[in-house]
């Protein structure tokens, strides 16, 4: 057994196979990549968001156009990310691109907001949704108890953290399996709606464009629709583990996003073949109302289970990519060194996974899903817009950078304009939530100035308590820094 020297010169004795490279392996195939995109996008949104899109759009026809435009908008963003992901192939997604375009200070703020708000809030929303729909069949006449809801959400997070710590292959099998399950559920909805249309039940589909809307209501409809498309950029967070990323990253995007868009539009048509507009607006989850009407209460209990399975896969995809995001920050010296280490036995980022789980569990202090969505959505679009701006900055700063994929400037310009719109409107509509997000983000500035300004990264004295804790965790978790050989 050899000692492993840390960046600070100390030695932690961890059993490492002789002569072996300890690093994250390229184990994600094209099929796995498509499953990550589809699996993280199709979470709870398509089962819940149709109500918000229809309510604010005013008519079925406009709502279907909005669902399609949300897919096109996401495709524009994904193509921009494909250019970034094939010229900057390391894992980390947004963080890796921002540090390249704007430097470490801006990248640290992205890491800070991701650690405190975006990633844990996203996973908490999905885990709470999982808990709600798993418990829903057992409480047909009332809402599930709040304590039970949060407990089941915590079990979901802990179980998936264990699976991700054990094996990348296990995590990918879970992702593939639950992506298949959620697609089967949506196909069942589409088939059920098609049968109803074939039987002549088209009364809710007629006069599709009757209704009124305003610019503000259309913007709110887009918020609901884009929430259902969230996750289109998550494959970029794991490009370092993607086999042949130059080919498989754009292929996964071209397969995954059109597939999701087609499914979403067809599912909405199916909903309106069964559910009346009045019933849809009164329903907290249109998929459950759909199954109650179409299949009856004796069979309808299975739909909440399918929704729960869908969100379970979404939690897995978010957890998998979030850990790589934080590990990349540690590799850049902007988070404690232990978070960048990986298991010598499993080649998984165990410390980063445990931190991700812990931060998500902290978000379960509240079970108000919509409050969490309000916080994370503003932060997400703010930083996504900055990434696209960074892409255009890199075109100027590094014109000779090898770009296997180079999209037309129309894509980033249109996408950036939409991101600005999606960021500015909430400042007036929800000043408290957006103000809190901006306050948290600005709180990262003094942290950066104290620990990282004029330094090469996060460092601590060799004999400090922090270093002793790091060595203890390194031995306990059996983790080392990646990309080094041991003999």
Secondary structure, DSSP 8 states (H G I E B T S, - for coil): --EEE-TTS-EEE----TTEEES----B-HHHHHHHHHHHHSSSHHHHTHHHHHHHH-SHHHHHHHHHHHHHHHHHHHHHHHHHHHHS-SS-THHHHHHHHH-HHHHHHHHHHIIIIIHHHHHHHHHHHHHHHHHHTT-TTS---HHHHHHHHHHHHHHHHHHHHH-HHHHHHHHHHHHHHHHHHHHHHHHHHHHHHHTT--TTTSSTT-S---HHHHHHHHHHHHHHTTTTTGGGGGGGGBTTHHHHHHHHHHHHHHHHHHHHHHHHHHHHHHS-HHHHHH-S-HHHHHHHHHH-HHHHHHHHHHHHHHHHHHHHHHHHHHHHHHHHHHHTTSS-GGGG-EETTT-S-HHHHHHHHHHHHHHTT---HHHHHHHHHHHHHHHHHHHHHHHHHHHHHTTTS--SS---HHHHHHHHHHHHHHHHHHHHH-HHHHHHHHHHHHHHHHHHHHHTTTSSS----TTSHHHHHHHHHHHHHTEE-SSEEE-
